[in-house]
Amino acid sequence: MAATDDLAWRILPLTVADQQVHLDYGLRLLAGNEAPQPPTLYWSQANKIGLVLGFSQKAAQLNVEALRQLALPLYQRQAGGTAVLVGPDLLALDVFLPPGHPFILADVVESYRWLGESWVAALDRLGVTTRLVPPAEARAQQALLKQPATASREAVLRRACYGSLSPYEVVAPDQRKVVGLTMIRRRTGSLLQSGLLLRWEVEPLALVLGQTAEEQALLRRELPRRAVGLETLAGRAVSVAEVMVAFEQALLARCFSPPTPQKRPTSPAET
């Protein structure tokens, strides 16, 4: 992707709030009701552990009793994909691109590439080696859903976002996913959403996404082979501030116009 010196980037401070605040703010950026927005980075973490379902997932598909026992709040996003456990173990980055921005391509799949590449470069700055998932690799895993020997297993694992691969997501060299991606595209712009696993805890997902003891056992066994937390790869605790600086530097390196933080704006949690 060629570098761009278009509109300066707006970088919002990390917002820690209820997950619904984050979901609503992304949609506000896309609403197009305010003055034209510059390209924007919105860093967020949920202030309590919760479960976010993809657009087409249904609460009825969950283990309702486990959800009740764990007291997990339930949310639904407008983007695709499947369930994500939010809270202190996940750092989210929403990237809003206004209409006409050069990172918005006619090819939807290729529109993810620059974001995945930026994450790979950011993690490299933290001493962690990762790589992009080529589209062909993602398609090969998706094809397992159509093979009799693997279809039932894959259907269960794909209930978790980090249990499957999509093009240009970021994985460790052994294919365990570290950064998941999804997107909402509208006339008013594009919202690319990424989630970095700081730590990977599978037990809550196994309990909530597994309808039977057998499915729960499968999720406990296989999800650790499908994803991994940054701190495991780095072999140390990595602060959110370190990650944010590394990503913003990686983005700066691919843009002529540096992403310049504004003076602290009103936090979405304060509106």
LINPEVEN-V414002 format. One record per residue. SS is DSSP state (alpha for helix, beta for strand, coil for the rest). PHI is phi as a letter, one per 40 degrees, with the letter a starting at -180 (* if undefined). Layout:
ss=(SS | SS)
phi=(PHI | PHI)
//
This chain:
ss=(coil | coil | coil | coil | coil | coil | coil | coil | coil | beta | beta | beta | beta | beta | beta | beta | beta | coil | alpha | alpha | alpha | alpha | alpha | alpha | alpha | alpha | alpha | alpha | alpha | alpha | alpha | coil | coil | coil | coil | coil | coil | coil | coil | beta | beta | beta | beta | beta | beta | beta | coil | coil | coil | beta | beta | beta | beta | coil | coil | coil | coil | coil | alpha | alpha | alpha | coil | coil | alpha | alpha | alpha | alpha | alpha | alpha | alpha | coil | coil | beta | beta | beta | beta | coil | coil | coil | coil | coil | coil | beta | beta | beta | beta | coil | coil | coil | beta | beta | beta | beta | beta | beta | beta | beta | coil | coil | coil | coil | coil | coil | coil | coil | coil | coil | coil | coil | alpha | alpha | alpha | alpha | alpha | alpha | alpha | alpha | alpha | alpha | alpha | alpha | alpha | alpha | alpha | alpha | coil | coil | coil | coil | beta | beta | beta | coil | coil | alpha | alpha | alpha | alpha | alpha | alpha | alpha | alpha | alpha | alpha | alpha | alpha | coil | coil | coil | coil | alpha | alpha | alpha | alpha | alpha | alpha | alpha | coil | coil | beta | alpha | alpha | alpha | coil | coil | coil | coil | coil | coil | beta | beta | beta | coil | coil | coil | coil | beta | beta | beta | beta | beta | beta | beta | beta | beta | beta | coil | coil | beta | beta | beta | beta | beta | beta | beta | beta | beta | coil | coil | coil | coil | coil | alpha | alpha | alpha | alpha | alpha | alpha | alpha | coil | coil | coil | alpha | alpha | alpha | alpha | alpha | alpha | alpha | alpha | alpha | alpha | alpha | alpha | alpha | alpha | beta | coil | coil | alpha | alpha | alpha | alpha | alpha | coil | coil | coil | coil | coil | alpha | alpha | alpha | alpha | alpha | alpha | alpha | alpha | alpha | alpha | alpha | alpha | alpha | alpha | coil | coil | coil | coil | coil | coil | coil | coil | coil | coil | coil | coil | coil | coil | alpha | alpha | alpha | coil)
phi=(* | c | c | b | b | c | d | c | c | b | b | c | c | d | b | b | a | d | d | c | d | c | c | c | c | d | c | c | c | c | c | g | c | c | d | d | c | c | d | b | b | b | c | a | b | c | c | a | c | a | b | b | c | c | d | c | c | b | d | c | c | c | c | c | c | c | c | c | c | c | f | c | c | b | b | b | c | c | c | c | g | b | c | b | c | b | i | c | c | b | b | b | b | c | b | c | b | c | d | g | c | c | c | c | b | c | c | c | c | c | c | c | d | c | c | c | c | c | c | d | c | c | c | c | c | c | g | b | c | b | a | c | c | c | d | c | c | c | c | c | c | c | c | c | c | b | c | d | c | b | d | c | c | c | c | c | c | c | c | b | d | c | c | a | b | b | d | g | c | b | b | c | d | c | g | c | c | b | b | b | b | a | a | b | b | b | d | c | i | b | b | c | b | b | b | c | c | c | a | b | b | c | d | d | c | d | c | c | c | c | c | b | c | c | c | c | c | c | c | c | c | c | c | c | c | c | a | a | c | d | c | c | c | c | g | a | c | b | c | d | c | d | c | c | c | c | c | c | c | c | c | d | c | b | b | c | c | c | c | b | c | c | d | d | c | c | c | d | c | c | b)
//
